[in-house]
């Protein structure tokens, strides 16, 4: 059997007295599609933040393609593309600067960074406006810029 894409075992996460995730065990195989459904406060966002290593694992085990989310955060981040629900662009930066910032956060090697930023912007059809401030972008352009940020590390 191959290594699962996602493997959670007995995951619990609390915010003070509030339990957002309570003893969750979940396995998602490579190539499978999974959806998270539930009411507000059900722990969906918390789980996504755990899977993307943006929130540390408190209790249990979280594995992404066989990598321990508690110990291999940068290795996991280099292999994921993540577009958060809330806007993640900095409007005072250009589109290029926004994508470059994510390239640095994903630890894209310096010698590859410029080409990767341009490739991501081109893939989202933003290369021609890359040097404009992000605050001048339309709503659709902002969402494409966020996709470019998620793709710059070639997940």
Backbone as a printed PyTorch tensor [residue, N CA C, xyz], in Angstrom:
tensor([[[  0.8500,  -1.1860,   0.0000],
         [  0.0000,   0.0000,   0.0000],
         [  0.8930,   1.2460,   0.0000]],

        [[  0.5380,   2.2420,  -0.8060],
         [  1.3610,   3.4510,  -0.9000],
         [  1.1270,   4.3670,   0.3030]],

        [[  2.0440,   5.2860,   0.4900],
         [  1.9450,   6.2670,   1.5680],
         [  0.7530,   7.1790,   1.3060]],

        [[ -0.1160,   7.3900,   2.2840],
         [ -1.2690,   8.2670,   2.0640],
         [ -0.8530,   9.7240,   1.8770]],

        [[ -1.6720,  10.4710,   1.1660],
         [ -1.4390,  11.9070,   1.0090],
         [ -1.6350,  12.6040,   2.3520]],

        [[ -2.6810,  12.2070,   3.0710],
         [ -2.9860,  12.7570,   4.3960],
         [ -3.2250,  11.5990,   5.3410]],

        [[ -2.6050,  11.6490,   6.5010],
         [ -2.7970,  10.6070,   7.5040],
         [ -2.8520,  11.2600,   8.8800]],

        [[ -4.0460,  11.3630,   9.4390],
         [ -4.2410,  11.9430,  10.7720],
         [ -4.6440,  10.8350,  11.7330]],

        [[ -4.0030,  10.8000,  12.8810],
         [ -4.3170,   9.7930,  13.8850],
         [ -4.5580,  10.4640,  15.2300]],

        [[ -5.7740,  10.3440,  15.7260],
         [ -6.1630,  10.8260,  17.0550],
         [ -5.7790,  12.2920,  17.2690]],

        [[ -6.1330,  13.1380,  16.3080],
         [ -5.7970,  14.5610,  16.3760],
         [ -6.8420,  15.2940,  17.2110]],

        [[ -6.3520,  16.0360,  18.1770],
         [ -7.1940,  16.9000,  19.0070],
         [ -6.5450,  18.2670,  19.0540]],

        [[ -7.3690,  19.3070,  18.9000],
         [ -6.8520,  20.6790,  18.9650],
         [ -7.8400,  21.5330,  19.7380]],

        [[ -7.3070,  22.2490,  20.7140],
         [ -8.1400,  23.0990,  21.5750],
         [ -7.6710,  24.5420,  21.5330]],

        [[ -8.6380,  25.4280,  21.6570],
         [ -8.3850,  26.8550,  21.8660],
         [ -8.9600,  27.1610,  23.2460]],

        [[ -8.0960,  27.1550,  24.2560],
         [ -8.5830,  27.3280,  25.6190],
         [ -9.4890,  26.1710,  25.9970]],

        [[-10.7180,  26.4760,  26.4050],
         [-11.6840,  25.4420,  26.7790],
         [-12.4670,  24.8970,  25.5870]],

        [[-12.3230,  25.5270,  24.4160],
         [-13.0640,  25.1050,  23.2280],
         [-12.2760,  24.0450,  22.4560]],

        [[-12.8960,  22.9160,  22.1920],
         [-12.2700,  21.8440,  21.4170],
         [-12.7220,  21.9690,  19.9680]],

        [[-11.7950,  22.3510,  19.1080],
         [-12.1050,  22.5230,  17.6860],
         [-12.0760,  21.1850,  16.9490]],

        [[-11.1400,  20.3230,  17.3170],
         [-11.0200,  18.9790,  16.7280],
         [-10.8730,  18.0020,  17.8780]],

        [[-11.6940,  16.9390,  17.8620],
         [-11.7150,  15.9970,  18.9770],
         [-11.4670,  14.5740,  18.4880]],

        [[-10.2220,  14.1040,  18.6510],
         [ -9.8430,  12.7200,  18.3500],
         [-10.1610,  12.3200,  16.9050]],

        [[ -9.7240,  13.1350,  15.9680],
         [ -9.9590,  12.8760,  14.5420],
         [ -8.9130,  11.9190,  13.9880]],

        [[ -9.3810,  10.8760,  13.3350],
         [ -8.5110,   9.9940,  12.5590],
         [ -9.0430,   9.9860,  11.1360]],

        [[ -8.1330,  10.2020,  10.1720],
         [ -8.5300,  10.3880,   8.7820],
         [ -7.3720,   9.9940,   7.8830]],

        [[ -7.6810,   9.2560,   6.8260],
         [ -6.6650,   8.9070,   5.8310],
         [ -7.2100,   9.2380,   4.4510]],

        [[ -6.4130,   9.9540,   3.6650],
         [ -6.7690,  10.2840,   2.2860],
         [ -5.6380,   9.7740,   1.4120]],

        [[ -5.9750,   8.9000,   0.4870],
         [ -4.9690,   8.3210,  -0.3840],
         [ -4.5350,   9.2750,  -1.4870]],

        [[ -3.3810,   9.0060,  -2.0520],
         [ -2.8840,   9.7860,  -3.1830],
         [ -3.8920,   9.6730,  -4.3240]],

        [[ -4.2680,  10.8120,  -4.8950],
         [ -5.2070,  10.8400,  -5.9990],
         [ -6.6660,  10.8910,  -5.5890]],

        [[ -6.9590,  10.7070,  -4.3110],
         [ -8.3390,  10.7990,  -3.8350],
         [ -8.7250,  12.2630,  -3.6470]],

        [[-10.0120,  12.5170,  -3.7100],
         [-10.5450,  13.8450,  -3.4520],
         [-11.3260,  13.8030,  -2.1480]],

        [[-11.1280,  14.8220,  -1.3330],
         [-11.7940,  14.8740,  -0.0400],
         [-12.4010,  16.2610,   0.1340]],

        [[-13.5420,  16.3430,   0.7460],
         [-14.1570,  17.6210,   1.0660],
         [-14.3890,  17.7190,   2.5550]],

        [[-14.3050,  18.9330,   3.0820],
         [-14.5890,  19.1760,   4.4950],
         [-15.8980,  19.9520,   4.5850]],

        [[-16.8870,  19.3530,   5.1920],
         [-18.1870,  19.9880,   5.3440],
         [-18.5490,  20.0320,   6.8160]],

        [[-19.2050,  21.0940,   7.2180],
         [-19.6670,  21.1830,   8.5890],
         [-20.0190,  22.6130,   8.9360]],

        [[-20.7100,  22.7870,  10.0420],
         [-21.1230,  24.1270,  10.4530],
         [-19.9390,  24.9380,  10.9770]],

        [[-20.1660,  26.2340,  11.1680],
         [-19.1390,  27.0810,  11.7770],
         [-18.7140,  26.4770,  13.1080]],

        [[-17.4130,  26.4970,  13.3560],
         [-16.8980,  25.9700,  14.6150],
         [-16.6620,  24.4730,  14.6140]],

        [[-16.8530,  23.8170,  13.4650],
         [-16.6860,  22.3630,  13.3960],
         [-15.2270,  21.9370,  13.3080]],

        [[-14.3040,  22.8880,  13.0560],
         [-12.8840,  22.5570,  13.0150],
         [-12.2980,  22.4530,  11.6170]],

        [[-13.0510,  22.8360,  10.6030],
         [-12.5660,  22.7220,   9.2160],
         [-11.3120,  23.5630,   8.9900]],

        [[-11.3720,  24.8210,   9.3430],
         [-10.2260,  25.7140,   9.1490],
         [ -9.0500,  25.2730,  10.0030]],

        [[ -9.3150,  24.8520,  11.2140],
         [ -8.2440,  24.3640,  12.0850],
         [ -7.5510,  23.1650,  11.4560]],

        [[ -8.3210,  22.2390,  10.8940],
         [ -7.7190,  21.0680,  10.2520],
         [ -6.8550,  21.4860,   9.0630]],

        [[ -7.3540,  22.3870,   8.2370],
         [ -6.5650,  22.8430,   7.0880],
         [ -5.2740,  23.4970,   7.5670]],

        [[ -5.3480,  24.2870,   8.6240],
         [ -4.1480,  24.9400,   9.1540],
         [ -3.1580,  23.9090,   9.7180]],

        [[ -3.6500,  22.8300,  10.2950],
         [ -2.7680,  21.7570,  10.7670],
         [ -2.1160,  21.0360,   9.5830]],

        [[ -2.9050,  20.7580,   8.5560],
         [ -2.3880,  20.0370,   7.3880],
         [ -1.3510,  20.8540,   6.6240]],

        [[ -1.4840,  22.1670,   6.6500],
         [ -0.5410,  23.0390,   5.9410],
         [  0.5880,  23.5110,   6.8480]],

        [[  0.6440,  23.0210,   8.0500],
         [  1.6600,  23.3120,   9.0770],
         [  1.6350,  24.7650,   9.5370]],

        [[  0.5330,  25.4690,   9.3080],
         [  0.4180,  26.8470,   9.7750],
         [  0.0610,  26.9120,  11.2540]],

        [[ -0.4870,  25.8120,  11.7720],
         [ -0.7900,  25.6670,  13.1960],
         [ -0.1010,  24.4020,  13.6800]],

        [[  0.6270,  24.4780,  14.7970],
         [  1.3040,  23.2700,  15.2920],
         [  0.3180,  22.2220,  15.8180]],

        [[  0.6940,  20.9680,  15.6490],
         [ -0.1110,  19.8470,  16.1440],
         [  0.0080,  19.8170,  17.6630]],

        [[ -1.1300,  19.8400,  18.3540],
         [ -1.1210,  19.7770,  19.8180],
         [ -1.1160,  18.3350,  20.3100]],

        [[ -2.0470,  17.5510,  19.7800],
         [ -2.1890,  16.1570,  20.2160],
         [ -2.4760,  15.2860,  19.0090]],

        [[ -1.8350,  14.1330,  18.9490],
         [ -2.0190,  13.2020,  17.8470],
         [ -0.9140,  13.3330,  16.8240]],

        [[ -1.1070,  12.6930,  15.6880],
         [ -0.1230,  12.6730,  14.6100],
         [ -0.7730,  13.1660,  13.3210]],

        [[ -0.0560,  14.0110,  12.5870],
         [ -0.4950,  14.4610,  11.2670],
         [  0.6440,  14.1900,  10.3000]],

        [[  0.3420,  13.4270,   9.2530],
         [  1.3370,  13.1300,   8.2290],
         [  0.8500,  13.5860,   6.8660]],

        [[  1.7420,  14.1800,   6.1000],
         [  1.4640,  14.6100,   4.7430],
         [  2.4850,  13.9190,   3.8410]],

        [[  2.0160,  13.0320,   2.9740],
         [  2.8960,  12.2350,   2.1060],
         [  4.0360,  11.5980,   2.9070]],

        [[  3.7070,  11.0990,   4.0860],
         [  4.6780,  10.4040,   4.9170],
         [  5.5590,  11.3020,   5.7670]],

        [[  5.3940,  12.6130,   5.6560],
         [  6.1940,  13.5570,   6.4490],
         [  5.4180,  13.9770,   7.6900]],

        [[  6.0650,  13.9800,   8.8300],
         [  5.4540,  14.3610,  10.1000],
         [  5.2580,  15.8810,  10.1410]],

        [[  4.0050,  16.3260,  10.2430],
         [  3.6950,  17.7580,  10.2420],
         [  4.2500,  18.4790,  11.4670]],

        [[  4.5590,  17.7540,  12.5030],
         [  5.1450,  18.3740,  13.6860],
         [  6.6420,  18.5960,  13.5730]],

        [[  7.2900,  17.8670,  12.6770],
         [  8.7470,  17.9270,  12.5850],
         [  9.2790,  18.3870,  11.2230]],

        [[  8.4970,  18.2280,  10.1780],
         [  8.9850,  18.4770,   8.8090],
         [  8.1940,  19.5920,   8.1340]],

        [[  7.9500,  20.6670,   8.8650],
         [  7.0690,  21.7290,   8.3710],
         [  7.5310,  22.3160,   7.0360]],

        [[  8.8010,  22.6570,   6.9040],
         [  9.2590,  23.2800,   5.6620],
         [  9.2200,  22.2940,   4.5010]],

        [[  9.5390,  21.0310,   4.7460],
         [  9.4490,  20.0300,   3.6830],
         [  8.0100,  19.9080,   3.1840]],

        [[  7.0590,  19.9520,   4.1030],
         [  5.6470,  19.8780,   3.7190],
         [  5.2470,  21.1360,   2.9630]],

        [[  5.6080,  22.2940,   3.4770],
         [  5.2250,  23.5540,   2.8180],
         [  5.7790,  23.6570,   1.4120]],

        [[  6.9520,  23.1020,   1.1800],
         [  7.5450,  23.1570,  -0.1540],
         [  6.7730,  22.3070,  -1.1510]],

        [[  5.9380,  21.4010,  -0.6580],
         [  5.1910,  20.5080,  -1.5360],
         [  3.6970,  20.8170,  -1.6030]],

        [[  3.2800,  21.8960,  -0.9450],
         [  1.8670,  22.2670,  -0.9330],
         [  1.6610,  23.6200,  -1.5780]],

        [[  0.4960,  23.7960,  -2.1620],
         [  0.0280,  25.1010,  -2.5850],
         [ -1.2330,  25.3880,  -1.7930]],

        [[ -1.3340,  26.5540,  -1.1810],
         [ -2.4550,  26.8470,  -0.2960],
         [ -2.9750,  28.2460,  -0.5820]],

        [[ -4.2690,  28.3350,  -0.8460],
         [ -4.9370,  29.6290,  -1.0150],
         [ -5.9330,  29.7370,   0.1310]],

        [[ -5.6650,  30.6180,   1.0970],
         [ -6.5520,  30.7290,   2.2580],
         [ -7.8850,  31.3780,   1.9080]],

        [[ -8.8510,  31.1920,   2.7860],
         [-10.1730,  31.7820,   2.6070],
         [-10.0850,  33.3060,   2.6460]],

        [[ -9.3120,  33.8350,   3.5680],
         [ -9.1230,  35.2790,   3.6720],
         [ -8.0680,  35.7160,   2.6620]],

        [[ -8.1820,  36.9290,   2.1580],
         [ -7.1990,  37.4330,   1.2010],
         [ -5.8080,  37.4250,   1.8150]],

        [[ -4.8390,  37.0260,   1.0060],
         [ -3.4760,  36.8980,   1.5170],
         [ -2.4890,  37.7980,   0.7840]],

        [[ -2.9940,  38.7420,   0.0080],
         [ -2.0820,  39.6340,  -0.7100],
         [ -1.8230,  40.8790,   0.1180]],

        [[ -0.6960,  41.5000,  -0.1450],
         [ -0.3560,  42.7860,   0.4600],
         [ -0.5940,  43.8400,  -0.6090]],

        [[ -1.6130,  44.6650,  -0.4170],
         [ -2.0300,  45.6020,  -1.4580],
         [ -1.0030,  46.6910,  -1.7450]],

        [[ -0.0940,  46.9600,  -0.8030],
         [  0.9260,  47.9950,  -1.0030],
         [  2.1290,  47.4820,  -1.7890]],

        [[  2.1450,  46.1960,  -2.1170],
         [  3.2090,  45.6020,  -2.9320],
         [  2.6920,  45.3700,  -4.3410]],

        [[  3.5990,  45.2230,  -5.2690],
         [  3.2100,  44.8550,  -6.6280],
         [  2.8420,  43.3750,  -6.6620]],

        [[  2.2180,  42.9650,  -7.7600],
         [  1.9190,  41.5480,  -7.9200],
         [  3.1790,  40.7110,  -7.8580]],

        [[  4.2300,  41.1630,  -8.5300],
         [  5.5040,  40.4430,  -8.5290],
         [  6.0680,  40.3390,  -7.1170]],

        [[  6.0230,  41.4190,  -6.3670],
         [  6.5500,  41.4050,  -5.0030],
         [  5.7540,  40.4570,  -4.1110]],

        [[  4.4410,  40.3940,  -4.2990],
         [  3.6140,  39.4650,  -3.5300],
         [  4.0160,  38.0250,  -3.8020]],

        [[  4.1920,  37.6700,  -5.0620],
         [  4.5570,  36.2920,  -5.4020],
         [  5.9800,  36.0010,  -4.9350]],

        [[  6.8690,  36.9780,  -5.0620],
         [  8.2440,  36.8060,  -4.5930],
         [  8.2830,  36.5590,  -3.0810]],

        [[  7.4300,  37.2480,  -2.3480],
         [  7.3530,  37.0450,  -0.8970],
         [  7.0120,  35.5910,  -0.5840]],

        [[  6.0490,  35.0350,  -1.3100],
         [  5.6820,  33.6400,  -1.0830],
         [  6.7920,  32.7030,  -1.5250]],

        [[  7.4950,  33.0460,  -2.5760],
         [  8.6360,  32.2260,  -2.9970],
         [  9.6640,  32.1510,  -1.8750]],

        [[  9.8800,  33.2520,  -1.2010],
         [ 10.8150,  33.2620,  -0.0660],
         [ 10.2710,  32.4400,   1.1030]],

        [[  8.9710,  32.5840,   1.3740],
         [  8.3530,  31.8230,   2.4660],
         [  8.4100,  30.3220,   2.2000]],

        [[  8.2650,  29.9370,   0.9350],
         [  8.3400,  28.5240,   0.5530],
         [  9.7790,  28.0700,   0.3560]],

        [[ 10.7410,  28.9550,   0.5800],
         [ 12.1590,  28.6160,   0.4790],
         [ 12.5690,  28.1850,  -0.9290]],

        [[ 11.9950,  28.8640,  -1.9420],
         [ 12.4170,  28.6170,  -3.3260],
         [ 13.8590,  29.1110,  -3.4430]],

        [[ 14.7540,  28.2980,  -3.9780],
         [ 16.1600,  28.7160,  -4.0740],
         [ 16.3090,  30.0540,  -4.8070]],

        [[ 17.1890,  30.8890,  -4.2950],
         [ 17.3980,  32.2300,  -4.8370],
         [ 17.6720,  32.2200,  -6.3440]],

        [[ 18.4720,  31.2830,  -6.8130],
         [ 18.8510,  31.2400,  -8.2360],
         [ 17.6630,  30.9040,  -9.1340]],

        [[ 16.5950,  30.3140,  -8.5720],
         [ 15.4080,  29.9430,  -9.3420],
         [ 14.2420,  30.9010,  -9.1280]],

        [[ 14.3590,  31.7710,  -8.1400],
         [ 13.2270,  32.5520,  -7.6790],
         [ 12.6110,  33.4290,  -8.7630]],

        [[ 13.4160,  34.2070,  -9.4720],
         [ 12.8860,  35.1350, -10.4760],
         [ 12.1090,  34.3820, -11.5600]],

        [[ 12.6710,  33.2860, -12.0520],
         [ 12.0060,  32.5110, -13.0980],
         [ 10.7170,  31.8800, -12.5840]],

        [[ 10.7400,  31.3760, -11.3600],
         [  9.5450,  30.7550, -10.7880],
         [  8.4360,  31.7790, -10.5760]],

        [[  8.8130,  32.9800, -10.1190],
         [  7.8290,  34.0500,  -9.9350],
         [  7.2030,  34.4000, -11.2820]],

        [[  8.0300,  34.5770, -12.3000],
         [  7.5160,  34.8990, -13.6340],
         [  6.6450,  33.7700, -14.1790]],

        [[  7.0540,  32.5230, -13.9740],
         [  6.2650,  31.3840, -14.4520],
         [  4.8810,  31.3590, -13.7950]],

        [[  4.8310,  31.5990, -12.4910],
         [  3.5580,  31.5870, -11.7670],
         [  2.6620,  32.7360, -12.2270]],

        [[  3.2610,  33.9020, -12.4020],
         [  2.4860,  35.0570, -12.8820],
         [  1.9770,  34.8070, -14.3030]],

        [[  2.8150,  34.2350, -15.1460],
         [  2.4140,  33.9430, -16.5220],
         [  1.2870,  32.9110, -16.5580]],

        [[  1.3850,  31.8870, -15.7100],
         [  0.3520,  30.8510, -15.6620],
         [ -1.0100,  31.4380, -15.2970]],

        [[ -1.0070,  32.4950, -14.5130],
         [ -2.2480,  33.1410, -14.0980],
         [ -2.5930,  34.3580, -14.9570]],

        [[ -1.8630,  34.5170, -16.0800],
         [ -2.0650,  35.6180, -17.0290],
         [ -1.9650,  36.9830, -16.3350]],

        [[ -0.9440,  37.1260, -15.4840],
         [ -0.7190,  38.3810, -14.7650],
         [  0.6480,  38.9840, -15.0500]],

        [[  1.4000,  38.3900, -15.9370],
         [  2.7580,  38.8780, -16.1920],
         [  2.7520,  40.3250, -16.7000]],

        [[  1.7820,  40.6740, -17.5040],
         [  1.7400,  42.0340, -18.0610],
         [  1.3680,  43.1010, -17.0320]],

        [[  0.8180,  42.7050, -15.8790],
         [  0.4660,  43.6770, -14.8270],
         [  1.2580,  43.4170, -13.5470]],

        [[  2.2910,  42.6080, -13.6430],
         [  3.0410,  42.1630, -12.4690],
         [  3.6770,  43.3020, -11.6880]],

        [[  3.9950,  44.3970, -12.3550],
         [  4.6820,  45.4870, -11.6640],
         [  3.7340,  46.6020, -11.2120]],

        [[  2.4380,  46.3490, -11.3270],
         [  1.4440,  47.2690, -10.7770],
         [  1.1750,  46.9160,  -9.3210]],

        [[  0.8040,  47.9080,  -8.5200],
         [  0.4290,  47.6360,  -7.1310],
         [ -0.7910,  46.7290,  -7.0990]],

        [[ -0.7950,  45.7790,  -6.1890],
         [ -1.8990,  44.8280,  -6.0880],
         [ -3.2150,  45.5220,  -5.7600]],

        [[ -3.1570,  46.6700,  -5.1120],
         [ -4.3950,  47.3700,  -4.7710],
         [ -5.1250,  47.8790,  -6.0190]],

        [[ -4.4550,  47.8950,  -7.1750],
         [ -5.0990,  48.3170,  -8.4200],
         [ -5.7380,  47.1500,  -9.1580]],

        [[ -5.5740,  45.9300,  -8.6620],
         [ -6.1010,  44.7400,  -9.3220],
         [ -7.6050,  44.6100,  -9.0790]],

        [[ -8.2950,  44.0290, -10.0460],
         [ -9.7130,  43.6970,  -9.8630],
         [ -9.8070,  42.5070,  -8.9090]],

        [[-11.0310,  42.2010,  -8.4690],
         [-11.2220,  41.0620,  -7.5710],
         [-10.7500,  39.7530,  -8.1790]],

        [[-11.0560,  39.5380,  -9.4620],
         [-10.6180,  38.3120, -10.1350],
         [ -9.1130,  38.2380, -10.2610]],

        [[ -8.4830,  39.3900, -10.5190],
         [ -7.0240,  39.4210, -10.6250],
         [ -6.3850,  39.0930,  -9.2740]],

        [[ -6.9870,  39.5670,  -8.1900],
         [ -6.4640,  39.2820,  -6.8470],
         [ -6.5130,  37.7790,  -6.5870]],

        [[ -7.6170,  37.1320,  -6.9460],
         [ -7.7140,  35.6830,  -6.7280],
         [ -6.6780,  34.9400,  -7.5750]],

        [[ -6.4410,  35.4000,  -8.8100],
         [ -5.4080,  34.7690,  -9.6450],
         [ -4.0170,  35.0170,  -9.0630]],

        [[ -3.8160,  36.1900,  -8.4700],
         [ -2.5370,  36.4790,  -7.8170],
         [ -2.3270,  35.5220,  -6.6440]],

        [[ -3.3740,  35.2450,  -5.9070],
         [ -3.2650,  34.2930,  -4.8060],
         [ -2.9370,  32.8880,  -5.3220]],

        [[ -3.4980,  32.5200,  -6.4420],
         [ -3.1500,  31.2270,  -7.0410],
         [ -1.6880,  31.2000,  -7.4580]],

        [[ -1.1980,  32.3090,  -8.0130],
         [  0.2270,  32.3950,  -8.3840],
         [  1.0990,  32.2160,  -7.1410]],

        [[  0.6920,  32.8290,  -6.0360],
         [  1.4350,  32.6690,  -4.7750],
         [  1.4590,  31.1990,  -4.3530]],

        [[  0.3570,  30.5020,  -4.5280],
         [  0.2600,  29.0900,  -4.1210],
         [  1.0410,  28.1690,  -5.0570]],

        [[  1.2790,  28.6070,  -6.2950],
         [  1.9510,  27.7550,  -7.2770],
         [  3.4500,  28.0360,  -7.4280]],

        [[  3.9380,  29.1150,  -6.8370],
         [  5.3260,  29.5200,  -7.0790],
         [  6.3480,  28.4730,  -6.6360]],

        [[  5.9960,  27.6360,  -5.6810],
         [  6.9190,  26.6030,  -5.2320],
         [  6.7520,  25.2910,  -5.9930]],

        [[  5.8820,  25.2880,  -6.9960],
         [  5.6160,  24.1170,  -7.8310],
         [  5.1880,  22.9050,  -6.9830]],

        [[  4.0760,  23.0580,  -6.2570],
         [  3.6530,  21.9560,  -5.3790],
         [  3.2430,  20.7160,  -6.1460]]])
